């Protein structure tokens, strides 16, 4: 490995609060005590308590994505093991959808474990195959430091790795938010990515960003969640249904209040036309915004606030029942496209444009900078008039990416495991 690849830094738990082993308050790496300086004899037990708490938190977080059949496959030892790096198990349907696409559709012959899992499943898998070829998965992970550190850890053990459908975080956008310092570190990535066996990214903006950093041989393969099964459309023949989604963990370009107000104006317009609104949640944050919208509209009968559900297939089924979708979260857009539903994206970050440009549908992006109810309504009415042609275009682009991702997944699996077997 090149000397310029920075070694990962061991970090303490980010959560503030009392250490379970001592009761002393801990805030990041600042240990508050009455003395001027704590000795190593006191500090080390505190760090041990934080490490145990962190591991327990990871075990609980990833409990829902482990399946009994995965344990069976790990015990038999007949399935090759692959390590997945991504944001999984945080109650975010979009990121869990990406993991399910990798595990169930793109790489079904592999036993896919999570890089940060500490369960018996990972223990058994790693006992059998200590060094697992690694996939940097879906999501906007490149230029984000925790994923850099995870990939360095894997590569330092000799694990070959590939990048598959990953997005590149826009450094210019995130430089406006210094509190999100983990989104920096773009300068560290090129040397590491040059060690990749394959680099496939989500969209043209991601590819252009890597090109500016001198990374060549990058292929645009689309968002991996496009490979999830396309369900039958079960639209209601008696009424028109608009699927609506709001929500974000991260800063919203132009401000979240403006997006909410524009969505409120659109909802009034749609209800006035006699249509029904089905509010779809991809995270608990979305549910809170849905409640606010429902009450702001006066609790109308034709506004269905669906319960927040982390089941990816259920959310896909909900979207497939809609005539049109207007969504803020990136994967409200991606999953709607995967189901062949015409939609508008409240594009609150560069990653939203990255995806829409990948499928040739930049016209479906509503920039949240300067967004207004009038502009959103005008674009919605346009989409309503052009629904059939837009859905046909989306279907062609998404089917092309499905075929490409399937082909590249087979090639990447062969590439990683043939080399790994030769090294072993």
GUZA-81936 format. One record per residue: residue in one letter; x, y, z of N, C-alpha, C in turn. Coordinates in steps of 0.2 Angstrom, whole numbers, padded with zeros to 4 digits, always signed. Layout:
N
AXYZXYZXYZ ...
END
This chain:
424
X+0004-0006+0000+0000+0000+0000+0004+0006+0000 X+0002+0011-0003+0006+0017-0004+0007+0021+0003 X+0013+0024+0004+0014+0027+0011+0009+0033+0011 X+0006+0036+0006+0002+0042+0006-0005+0040+0008 X-0007+0034+0009-0013+0032+0011-0013+0033+0019 X-0017+0037+0021-0017+0039+0029-0020+0033+0032 X-0017+0031+0038-0020+0026+0042-0026+0028+0046 X-0031+0024+0047-0037+0026+0050-0035+0027+0058 X-0039+0032+0060-0038+0034+0067-0044+0031+0071 X-0042+0028+0077-0046+0025+0082-0050+0031+0085 X-0057+0031+0085-0061+0036+0087-0065+0034+0093 X-0066+0038+0098-0070+0036+0103-0078+0037+0101 X-0082+0035+0105-0089+0035+0104-0091+0043+0103 X-0095+0044+0098-0097+0051+0097-0102+0054+0102 X-0106+0049+0105-0111+0051+0110-0109+0054+0116 X-0113+0059+0119-0111+0062+0125-0115+0058+0130 X-0113+0058+0137-0116+0055+0142-0112+0051+0146 X-0114+0048+0152-0110+0044+0156-0108+0038+0153 X-0101+0036+0155-0098+0030+0153-0102+0025+0157 X-0104+0019+0154-0107+0014+0157-0103+0010+0163 X-0096+0011+0162-0092+0008+0167-0090+0012+0173 X-0091+0019+0172-0088+0023+0177-0093+0028+0180 X-0098+0030+0175-0103+0035+0177-0100+0042+0176 X-0093+0043+0174-0091+0049+0173-0093+0052+0166 X-0095+0058+0166-0097+0061+0159-0092+0061+0154 X-0094+0059+0148-0089+0059+0143-0092+0063+0137 X-0088+0067+0134-0091+0071+0128-0085+0070+0122 X-0087+0066+0117-0082+0065+0112-0075+0062+0115 X-0070+0066+0114-0063+0064+0116-0061+0068+0122 X-0066+0072+0125-0064+0077+0130-0067+0073+0137 X-0062+0071+0141-0064+0068+0147-0065+0073+0153 X-0071+0074+0155-0072+0079+0161-0070+0076+0168 X-0066+0079+0171-0064+0076+0178-0063+0082+0183 X-0062+0081+0189-0061+0086+0194-0053+0088+0194 X-0049+0083+0192-0042+0084+0192-0040+0088+0186 X-0034+0091+0186-0031+0095+0180-0030+0090+0174 X-0027+0084+0176-0026+0079+0171-0027+0072+0173 X-0030+0068+0169-0032+0061+0171-0026+0057+0169 X-0024+0052+0173-0018+0048+0172-0021+0042+0167 X-0016+0039+0164-0018+0033+0160-0021+0028+0163 X-0020+0027+0170-0023+0022+0174-0031+0023+0174 X-0033+0029+0174-0040+0031+0174-0043+0031+0167 X-0039+0034+0163-0041+0035+0156-0043+0029+0152 X-0038+0024+0153-0039+0018+0149-0046+0014+0151 X-0048+0013+0157-0054+0010+0159-0060+0014+0155 X-0060+0021+0155-0065+0025+0152-0065+0023+0145 X-0059+0023+0141-0059+0021+0134-0062+0014+0133 X-0061+0009+0138-0063+0003+0137-0071+0003+0137 X-0074+0007+0142-0081+0007+0143-0084+0010+0137 X-0081+0015+0134-0084+0018+0128-0083+0013+0122 X-0078+0009+0121-0077+0004+0116-0083-0001+0117 X-0084-0003+0123-0089-0008+0124-0096-0006+0122 X-0097+0001+0124-0104+0004+0122-0105+0004+0115 X-0099+0006+0112-0100+0007+0104-0101+0001+0101 X-0098-0005+0103-0099-0011+0100-0106-0014+0101 X-0108-0013+0107-0115-0015+0109-0120-0011+0104 X-0119-0004+0103-0123+0000+0099-0123-0003+0092 X-0117-0005+0089-0117-0007+0082-0121-0014+0082 X-0120-0018+0087-0124-0025+0087-0131-0024+0087 X-0134-0019+0091-0141-0018+0091-0143-0015+0084 X-0139-0010+0082-0141-0006+0076-0142-0011+0070 X-0137-0016+0069-0137-0021+0063-0141-0027+0064 X-0144-0028+0070-0148-0034+0072-0154-0035+0066 X-0157-0030+0064-0162-0031+0059-0160-0033+0052 X-0154-0032+0051-0152-0034+0044-0149-0041+0043 X-0148-0044+0049-0145-0051+0049-0151-0056+0048 X-0150-0061+0044-0155-0066+0043-0153-0073+0045 X-0158-0077+0047-0156-0084+0049-0152-0087+0043 X-0154-0087+0037-0151-0090+0032-0143-0088+0031 X-0142-0082+0033-0135-0079+0033-0131-0083+0038 X-0134-0084+0044-0130-0089+0049-0129-0096+0046 X-0134-0098+0043-0133-0105+0040-0128-0105+0035 X-0127-0100+0031-0122-0100+0026-0115-0099+0029 X-0115-0095+0034-0108-0094+0037-0106-0101+0040 X-0111-0105+0043-0109-0111+0047-0107-0116+0042 X-0110-0117+0036-0108-0122+0032-0101-0121+0028 X-0099-0114+0028-0093-0113+0025-0093-0114+0017 X-0098-0114+0014-0098-0116+0007-0099-0110+0003 X-0100-0104+0006-0101-0097+0002-0096-0093+0003 X-0093-0090-0002-0088-0085-0001-0090-0078+0003 X-0086-0075+0007-0088-0070+0011-0086-0063+0008 X-0090-0058+0008-0088-0052+0005-0090-0047+0011 X-0086-0042+0012-0087-0036+0016-0090-0030+0013 X-0096-0027+0016-0099-0022+0013-0098-0016+0017 X-0096-0010+0014-0095-0004+0018-0101+0001+0016 X-0105+0003+0020-0111+0008+0019-0114+0010+0025 X-0119+0014+0024-0123+0017+0030-0129+0012+0031 X-0129+0007+0035-0134+0002+0035-0136+0002+0043 X-0143+0001+0043-0146-0001+0050-0147+0005+0054 X-0148+0011+0051-0150+0017+0054-0157+0019+0053 X-0161+0015+0051-0168+0017+0050-0169+0021+0044 X-0165+0021+0039-0165+0025+0033-0167+0020+0028 X-0173+0020+0025-0175+0015+0020-0170+0016+0014 X-0168+0022+0012-0164+0022+0006-0158+0018+0006 X-0154+0019+0012-0148+0016+0013-0149+0008+0014 X-0154+0006+0017-0155-0001+0018-0157-0004+0011 X-0161+0000+0007-0162-0003+0000-0156-0004-0004 X-0151+0000-0003-0145-0001-0007-0142-0007-0004 X-0141-0009+0002-0138-0015+0005-0142-0021+0002 X-0149-0021+0002-0153-0026+0000-0152-0027-0008 X-0151-0022-0011-0149-0023-0019-0143-0027-0019 X-0138-0025-0015-0131-0029-0016-0132-0036-0014 X-0135-0037-0008-0135-0043-0005-0140-0048-0009 X-0146-0046-0011-0151-0050-0014-0151-0051-0021 X-0149-0045-0024-0150-0045-0032-0143-0045-0035 X-0138-0041-0033-0132-0040-0037-0127-0045-0036 X-0126-0047-0029-0121-0052-0027-0125-0058-0023 X-0130-0061-0025-0133-0066-0021-0129-0072-0019 X-0124-0073-0023-0120-0079-0022-0115-0078-0016 X-0114-0072-0014-0109-0071-0009-0113-0070-0002 X-0109-0072+0004-0112-0070+0010-0109-0063+0012 X-0114-0059+0012-0112-0052+0013-0112-0049+0020 X-0106-0048+0023-0106-0046+0030-0105-0038+0030 X-0107-0035+0035-0105-0028+0036-0099-0026+0039 X-0095-0022+0037-0088-0020+0039-0088-0019+0046 X-0093-0015+0049-0093-0013+0056-0097-0018+0060 X-0099-0024+0058-0104-0028+0062-0099-0032+0067 X-0102-0033+0073-0098-0037+0078-0102-0043+0081 X-0107-0045+0077-0111-0051+0079-0107-0057+0078 X-0111-0063+0080-0108-0069+0079-0108-0071+0072 X-0112-0068+0068-0112-0070+0061-0105-0067+0058 X-0103-0061+0059-0097-0059+0056-0091-0063+0059 X-0092-0064+0066-0086-0068+0069-0085-0075+0066 X-0091-0078+0064-0090-0085+0061-0087-0084+0054 X-0090-0079+0050-0088-0078+0044-0080-0076+0043 X-0078-0072+0048-0071-0070+0048-0066-0075+0050 X-0069-0080+0055-0065-0085+0057-0063-0090+0051 X-0068-0091+0046-0067-0095+0041-0063-0091+0035 X-0064-0085+0034-0061-0081+0029-0059-0074+0032 X-0053-0074+0035-0050-0069+0039-0050-0062+0035 X-0048-0063+0028-0048-0057+0024-0053-0057+0019 X-0058-0053+0019-0064-0053+0014-0063-0048+0009 X-0064-0050+0003-0064-0044-0002-0070-0039-0001 X-0069-0033-0002-0073-0028+0000-0076-0024-0005 X-0083-0022-0004-0086-0018-0009-0088-0011-0005 X-0086-0006-0008-0088+0001-0006-0095+0002-0009 X-0100+0002-0005-0107+0001-0008-0110+0008-0010 X-0117+0007-0010-0121+0013-0012-0121+0018-0007 X-0123+0024-0009-0123+0030-0005-0118+0035-0007 X-0118+0041-0004-0113+0046-0005-0108+0045+0000 X-0103+0041-0002-0098+0039+0003-0091+0042+0002 X-0089+0043-0004-0083+0045-0006-0082+0052-0004 X-0076+0054-0001-0075+0061+0002-0077+0061+0009 X-0080+0056+0012-0083+0056+0019-0078+0051+0023 X-0075+0054+0028-0070+0051+0032-0071+0045+0035 X-0076+0043+0038-0077+0037+0041-0077+0031+0036 X-0079+0032+0030-0079+0027+0025-0072+0026+0022 X-0068+0032+0022-0061+0031+0020-0057+0027+0025 X-0059+0028+0032-0055+0024+0037-0057+0017+0036 X-0064+0016+0035-0066+0009+0034-0062+0005+0029 X-0062+0009+0023-0059+0006+0017-0051+0005+0018 X-0048+0009+0021-0041+0008+0023-0040+0002+0028 X-0044+0002+0032-0044-0004+0037-0044-0011+0033 X-0049-0011+0028-0049-0017+0024-0043-0018+0020 X-0041-0013+0016-0036-0013+0012-0029-0015+0015 X-0028-0012+0021-0022-0013+0025-0021-0021+0027 X-0027-0025+0027-0026-0032+0028-0025-0036+0022 X-0025-0032+0016-0023-0036+0010-0030-0038+0006 X-0035-0035+0008-0042-0036+0005-0042-0032-0002 X-0043-0035-0007-0045-0032-0013-0052-0029-0013 X-0053-0023-0016-0059-0019-0015-0061-0016-0022 X-0068-0015-0022-0071-0012-0028-0076-0007-0026 X-0077-0002-0030-0082+0004-0029-0087+0002-0034 X-0094+0002-0031-0099+0000-0035-0105+0004-0034 X-0106+0009-0038-0112+0013-0038-0112+0018-0033 X-0106+0020-0030-0105+0025-0025-0106+0032-0027 X-0108+0036-0023-0108+0043-0025-0102+0047-0022 X-0100+0053-0025-0095+0057-0022-0098+0063-0019 X-0096+0064-0013-0098+0070-0009-0096+0076-0012 X-0100+0081-0013-0098+0087-0016-0094+0092-0011 X-0088+0092-0012-0084+0096-0007-0085+0103-0007 X-0087+0106-0012-0089+0113-0012-0095+0115-0008 X-0100+0110-0009-0106+0111-0005-0105+0110+0002 X-0101+0105+0004-0100+0104+0011-0096+0109+0015 X-0091+0112+0011-0087+0117+0014-0091+0123+0017 X-0097+0124+0015-0102+0129+0018-0104+0127+0025 X-0103+0121+0027-0105+0118+0033-0100+0115+0037 X-0096+0120+0040-0090+0117+0044-0091+0113+0049 X-0097+0113+0052-0099+0108+0057-0099+0101+0055 X-0100+0100+0048-0100+0093+0046-0093+0092+0043 X-0088+0092+0047-0081+0091+0045-0079+0084+0043 X-0083+0079+0044-0082+0072+0042-0083+0072+0034 X-0086+0077+0032-0088+0077+0024-0082+0079+0020 X-0076+0081+0024-0070+0083+0020-0066+0078+0019 X-0059+0079+0017-0054+0074+0016-0054+0072+0009 X-0056+0076+0004-0056+0074-0003-0049+0072-0005 X-0044+0076-0002-0037+0075-0005-0034+0068-0003 X-0037+0065+0002-0035+0059+0004-0037+0053+0000 X-0042+0054-0004-0045+0048-0007-0042+0046-0014 X-0039+0050-0018-0036+0048-0024-0031+0042-0024 X-0027+0042-0019-0022+0037-0018-0025+0030-0017 X-0030+0031-0012-0033+0025-0010-0037+0022-0016 X-0041+0026-0020-0045+0024-0025-0041+0021-0031 X-0035+0023-0032-0031+0020-0037-0029+0013-0036 X-0030+0011-0030-0029+0004-0028-0035-0001-0029 X-0041+0002-0031-0047-0001-0032-0047-0006-0039 X-0050-0011-0038-0050-0016-0044-0055-0013-0049 X-0060-0010-0047-0065-0007-0052-0068-0001-0048 X-0070+0004-0052-0073+0010-0049-0080+0011-0054 X-0085+0010-0051-0092+0012-0054-0095+0017-0049 X-0098+0023-0052-0101+0028-0048-0108+0029-0050 X-0111+0033-0046-0119+0034-0047-0120+0038-0053 X-0117+0043-0054-0119+0048-0059-0113+0052-0062 X-0115+0056-0067-0110+0060-0070-0106+0065-0066 X-0110+0068-0061-0106+0073-0056-0101+0069-0052 X-0102+0063-0050-0098+0059-0046-0092+0058-0051 X-0093+0056-0057-0087+0054-0061-0083+0060-0063 X-0086+0066-0064-0082+0072-0065-0078+0074-0059 X-0081+0073-0053-0077+0075-0047-0071+0071-0047 X-0071+0064-0048-0065+0060-0048-0061+0061-0053 X-0063+0063-0059-0059+0065-0065-0055+0071-0063 X-0058+0076-0060-0054+0082-0058-0048+0080-0053 X-0049+0074-0049-0044+0072-0044-0039+0067-0047 X-0040+0066-0054-0035+0062-0058-0037+0055-0057 X-0043+0053-0056-0045+0046-0056-0048+0044-0062 X-0045+0040-0066-0047+0038-0073-0051+0031-0072 X-0053+0029-0078-0056+0023-0079-0062+0022-0074 X-0066+0027-0073-0072+0027-0069-0078+0026-0074 X-0083+0022-0072-0089+0021-0076-0095+0023-0072 X-0100+0026-0075-0106+0028-0072-0111+0022-0073 X-0113+0019-0067-0117+0013-0067-0124+0014-0064 X-0125+0020-0062-0132+0022-0059-0132+0020-0051 X-0137+0022-0048-0139+0020-0041-0140+0012-0041 X-0137+0009-0036-0138+0001-0036-0145+0000-0034 X-0149+0004-0031-0156+0003-0029-0160+0002-0035 X-0158+0004-0041-0162+0003-0047-0163-0004-0048 X-0158-0009-0046-0158-0016-0047-0163-0020-0043 X-0167-0016-0038-0172-0020-0034-0178-0021-0039 X-0181-0027-0037-0187-0029-0041-0192-0024-0043 X-0194-0024-0049-0199-0019-0051-0206-0022-0050 X-0210-0019-0046-0217-0022-0043-0222-0021-0048 X-0227-0025-0049-0233-0023-0053-0236-0016-0050 X-0238-0012-0055-0242-0006-0053-0249-0007-0051 X-0251-0005-0045-0257-0006-0043-0261+0000-0041 X-0262+0004-0047-0265+0011-0046-0272+0010-0045 X-0275+0015-0041-0282+0015-0040-0286+0018-0046 X-0290+0014-0050-0293+0017-0056-0298+0022-0054 X-0301+0023-0048-0306+0027-0046-0303+0034-0044 X-0297+0035-0042-0294+0041-0040-0287+0041-0041 X-0285+0048-0042-0278+0049-0043-0274+0050-0037 X-0268+0047-0036-0265+0047-0030-0258+0050-0031 X-0256+0055-0027-0249+0058-0027-0246+0055-0021 X-0240+0052-0022-0235+0050-0017-0231+0056-0015 X-0231+0058-0009-0227+0064-0006-0222+0062-0001 X-0216+0065-0001-0211+0063+0004-0207+0070+0005 X-0206+0071+0012-0201+0076+0014-0197+0073+0019 X-0191+0076+0019-0186+0074+0025-0179+0074+0023 X-0175+0075+0028-0167+0075+0026-0164+0075+0033 X-0158+0071+0034-0154+0072+0039-0149+0077+0039 X-0148+0080+0033-0143+0084+0032-0145+0091+0030 X-0141+0096+0029-0143+0103+0027-0147+0103+0021 X-0151+0107+0020-0156+0108+0014-0154+0114+0011 X-0151+0114+0005-0150+0120+0001-0156+0124+0000 X-0155+0130+0002-0161+0135+0002-0165+0135+0008 X-0164+0130+0012-0168+0130+0019-0174+0125+0019 X-0174+0121+0024-0180+0117+0025-0187+0120+0025 X-0187+0126+0028-0194+0129+0029-0197+0131+0022 X-0193+0133+0017-0195+0135+0011-0198+0129+0007 X-0194+0123+0008-0196+0117+0005-0203+0115+0008 X-0204+0115+0014-0210+0113+0017-0216+0118+0015 X-0215+0124+0014-0220+0129+0012-0222+0127+0005 X-0217+0126+0001-0219+0124-0006-0223+0118-0007 X-0221+0113-0003-0225+0106-0003-0232+0107+0000 X-0232+0112+0005-0239+0113+0007-0244+0116+0002 X-0241+0121-0002-0245+0124-0007-0247+0119-0013 X-0242+0114-0014-0243+0109-0019-0249+0104-0016 X-0248+0103-0010-0253+0098-0007-0260+0101-0007 X-0261+0108-0006-0267+0111-0007-0270+0111-0014 X-0265+0112-0019-0267+0112-0026-0270+0105-0028 X-0266+0100-0026-0268+0093-0027-0275+0091-0024 X-0276+0093-0018-0282+0091-0015-0288+0095-0018 X-0287+0101-0020-0292+0105-0023-0294+0102-0030 X-0289+0098-0033-0291+0095-0039-0295+0088-0038 X-0296+0086-0032-0299+0080-0030-0295+0074-0030 X-0289+0075-0030-0284+0069-0029-0283+0067-0022 X-0280+0061-0021-0278+0059-0014-0270+0060-0014 X-0268+0061-0008-0261+0062-0006-0259+0056-0001 X-0254+0052-0003-0252+0047+0001-0244+0049+0003 X-0244+0050+0009-0237+0053+0012-0233+0046+0014 X-0227+0046+0010-0223+0040+0011-0217+0042+0015 X-0215+0038+0020-0210+0039+0025-0204+0035+0023 X-0198+0038+0023-0192+0034+0022-0188+0034+0028 X-0190+0038+0033-0186+0038+0040-0191+0042+0045 X-0190+0041+0051-0194+0044+0056-0195+0051+0056 X-0189+0054+0053-0189+0062+0052-0195+0064+0047 X-0196+0060+0042-0201+0061+0037-0208+0061+0040 X-0209+0056+0045-0215+0055+0048-0217+0062+0052 X-0212+0065+0055-0214+0071+0059-0216+0077+0054 X-0212+0077+0049-0214+0082+0044-0221+0081+0041 X-0223+0074+0040-0229+0072+0037-0235+0074+0042 X-0234+0074+0048-0239+0076+0053-0240+0083+0053 X-0234+0087+0052-0235+0094+0052-0239+0096+0046 X-0238+0093+0040-0241+0094+0034-0248+0093+0035 X-0250+0087+0038-0257+0085+0039-0261+0090+0043 X-0258+0092+0048-0261+0097+0052-0262+0104+0049 X-0257+0106+0045-0257+0112+0042-0262+0113+0037 X-0264+0107+0034-0269+0106+0029-0276+0106+0032 X-0276+0105+0038-0283+0105+0042-0285+0098+0042 X-0281+0093+0042-0282+0085+0043-0287+0083+0038 X-0286+0084+0032-0291+0082+0027-0291+0074+0026 X-0297+0072+0024-0298+0064+0023-0294+0061+0018 X-0293+0065+0013-0289+0063+0007-0281+0063+0008 X-0279+0064+0014-0272+0064+0015-0270+0058+0020 X-0267+0053+0017-0266+0047+0020-0258+0047+0023 X-0257+0048+0029-0251+0048+0032-0249+0041+0034 X-0245+0038+0030-0243+0031+0031-0239+0030+0037 X-0239+0025+0040-0235+0024+0046-0228+0023+0044 X-0223+0025+0048-0216+0024+0046-0214+0017+0046 X-0211+0014+0041-0210+0007+0040-0203+0007+0037 X-0198+0003+0040-0192+0002+0038-0191-0004+0033 X-0197-0007+0031-0197-0012+0026-0196-0010+0019 X-0190-0011+0016-0189-0008+0009-0194-0011+0004 X-0196-0017+0004-0201-0019-0001-0208-0016+0000 X-0210-0015+0007-0216-0011+0008-0216-0004+0005 X-0211-0001+0006-0210+0006+0004-0210+0006-0004 X-0207+0001-0007-0207+0001-0014-0214-0001-0017 X-0218-0005-0013-0225-0006-0015-0229+0000-0014 X-0228+0004-0009-0232+0010-0008-0231+0015-0014 X-0224+0016-0016-0223+0020-0022-0226+0017-0028 X-0226+0011-0029-0229+0008-0035-0236+0009-0036 X-0240+0011-0030-0247+0012-0030-0249+0019-0032 X-0243+0023-0033-0245+0030-0034-0245+0032-0041 X-0249+0037-0043-0249+0039-0050-0243+0043-0052 X-0241+0048-0047-0235+0052-0048-0232+0053-0041 X-0226+0054-0040-0222+0055-0034-0219+0062-0034 X-0219+0065-0028-0215+0071-0027-0211+0070-0021 X-0204+0069-0021-0201+0067-0015-0194+0072-0014 X-0192+0072-0008-0186+0076-0006-0180+0071-0005 X-0181+0066-0002-0176+0061-0001-0173+0058-0007 X-0167+0058-0008-0164+0055-0014-0167+0048-0016 X-0168+0044-0011-0171+0037-0013-0178+0037-0013 X-0182+0042-0012-0189+0043-0014-0189+0043-0021 X-0184+0047-0024-0184+0048-0031-0181+0041-0035 X-0176+0039-0032-0173+0033-0035-0178+0027-0035 X-0181+0026-0029-0186+0020-0029-0192+0021-0033 X-0194+0027-0033-0200+0029-0038-0198+0027-0045 X-0192+0029-0047-0189+0027-0054-0189+0020-0055 X-0186+0016-0050-0186+0009-0050-0192+0006-0051 X-0198+0009-0049-0204+0006-0049-0208+0009-0056 X-0204+0013-0059-0207+0016-0066-0212+0021-0065 X-0212+0025-0059-0216+0030-0058-0213+0037-0059 X-0217+0041-0063-0215+0048-0065-0215+0052-0058 X-0209+0056-0057-0209+0059-0051-0205+0066-0052 X-0206+0070-0047-0202+0076-0046-0197+0076-0040 X-0191+0078-0041-0186+0078-0035-0186+0085-0032 X-0187+0086-0026-0185+0092-0022-0178+0091-0021 X-0174+0093-0026-0167+0092-0026-0163+0097-0021 X-0162+0094-0015-0159+0099-0009-0152+0098-0009 X-0148+0094-0012-0141+0093-0012-0139+0091-0019 X-0132+0091-0021-0130+0089-0027-0131+0082-0029 X-0131+0078-0024-0132+0071-0025-0139+0069-0029 X-0144+0073-0028-0150+0073-0031-0149+0074-0039 X-0146+0079-0040-0145+0081-0047-0140+0075-0051 X-0135+0073-0047-0131+0067-0049-0135+0061-0052 X-0140+0059-0048-0144+0054-0050-0148+0055-0056 X-0152+0061-0056-0157+0062-0061-0153+0063-0068 X-0147+0066-0067-0143+0067-0073-0141+0060-0076 X-0140+0055-0072-0138+0049-0074-0143+0045-0078 X-0149+0047-0077-0155+0044-0081-0157+0049-0086 X-0154+0054-0087-0156+0059-0092-0162+0063-0090 X-0164+0064-0084-0170+0067-0082-0169+0073-0077 X-0164+0077-0079-0163+0083-0075-0169+0088-0075 X-0173+0087-0080-0180+0091-0080-0184+0090-0074 X-0183+0084-0071-0187+0082-0065-0185+0085-0058 X-0179+0089-0059-0176+0092-0053-0179+0098-0051 X-0182+0099-0045-0184+0106-0043-0179+0108-0038 X-0174+0113-0040-0169+0116-0036-0172+0119-0029 X-0170+0117-0024-0173+0119-0017-0171+0126-0016 X-0166+0129-0019-0163+0136-0019-0168+0140-0022 X-0172+0144-0019-0177+0148-0022-0183+0145-0024 X-0185+0139-0021-0191+0135-0022-0197+0139-0020 X-0202+0139-0024-0208+0142-0022-0214+0137-0023 X-0220+0138-0020-0226+0134-0021-0228+0135-0028 X-0228+0141-0031-0230+0142-0038-0226+0138-0043 X-0219+0138-0042-0215+0135-0047-0216+0127-0046 X-0217+0125-0040-0218+0118-0039-0224+0116-0042 X-0230+0119-0041-0236+0118-0044-0236+0118-0052 X-0232+0123-0055-0232+0123-0062-0228+0117-0065 X-0223+0115-0061-0219+0109-0064-0223+0103-0063 X-0227+0102-0057-0231+0097-0056-0237+0096-0062 X-0240+0102-0063-0245+0101-0069-0242+0099-0075 X-0235+0102-0077-0232+0099-0083-0231+0092-0083 X-0229+0089-0077-0227+0082-0077-0234+0078-0077 X-0239+0081-0075-0246+0077-0075-0248+0077-0083 X-0246+0082-0087-0248+0082-0094-0243+0077-0098 X-0237+0076-0095-0232+0072-0099-0231+0066-0096 X-0235+0063-0091-0234+0057-0087-0231+0051-0091 X-0235+0050-0097-0234+0044-0100-0227+0044-0104 X-0225+0049-0107-0219+0050-0110-0213+0050-0105 X-0214+0053-0099-0208+0053-0094-0207+0046-0091 X-0213+0043-0090-0212+0036-0087-0209+0031-0092 X-0210+0032-0099-0207+0028-0104-0199+0029-0104 X-0198+0036-0103-0190+0037-0103-0187+0035-0097 X-0190+0035-0091-0187+0033-0085-0186+0025-0086 X-0191+0022-0088-0191+0014-0089-0185+0012-0093 X-0184+0016-0099-0178+0014-0103-0172+0015-0100 X-0171+0021-0096-0164+0022-0093-0163+0017-0087 X-0168+0016-0083-0167+0011-0078-0166+0004-0080 X-0169+0002-0085-0168-0005-0087-0161-0005-0090 X-0159+0000-0093-0152+0000-0095-0147-0001-0090 X-0148+0003-0084-0144+0002-0078-0144-0005-0075 X-0150-0007-0075-0151-0014-0072-0147-0019-0075 X-0147-0019-0082-0143-0024-0086-0135-0022-0085 X-0134-0016-0085-0126-0014-0084-0124-0017-0077 X-0128-0015-0072-0126-0017-0065-0126-0025-0064 X-0130-0028-0067-0130-0035-0067-0123-0038-0070 X-0122-0035-0076-0116-0038-0079-0109-0036-0075 X-0109-0030-0073-0103-0027-0069-0103-0031-0062 X-0108-0033-0059-0108-0036-0053-0105-0043-0054 X-0106-0047-0059-0103-0053-0061-0096-0052-0062 X-0094-0047-0066-0087-0046-0067-0083-0044-0061 X-0086-0040-0057-0082-0038-0051-0081-0044-0046 X-0087-0048-0045-0086-0054-0041-0080-0058-0043 X-0080-0059-0050-0075-0063-0053-0068-0060-0051 X-0068-0054-0053-0061-0050-0052-0059-0050-0045 X-0063-0049-0040-0061-0049-0033-0059-0056-0030 X-0063-0061-0032-0062-0067-0029-0057-0071-0032 X-0056-0070-0039-0051-0074-0042-0044-0071-0040 X-0043-0065-0039-0037-0062-0036-0036-0064-0029 X-0041-0064-0025-0041-0066-0018-0038-0073-0018 X-0041-0078-0022-0039-0085-0021-0032-0086-0023 X-0030-0082-0028-0023-0082-0030-0018-0080-0025 X-0020-0075-0021-0016-0072-0016-0016-0077-0010 X-0022-0081-0009-0022-0085-0003-0018-0091-0005 
END
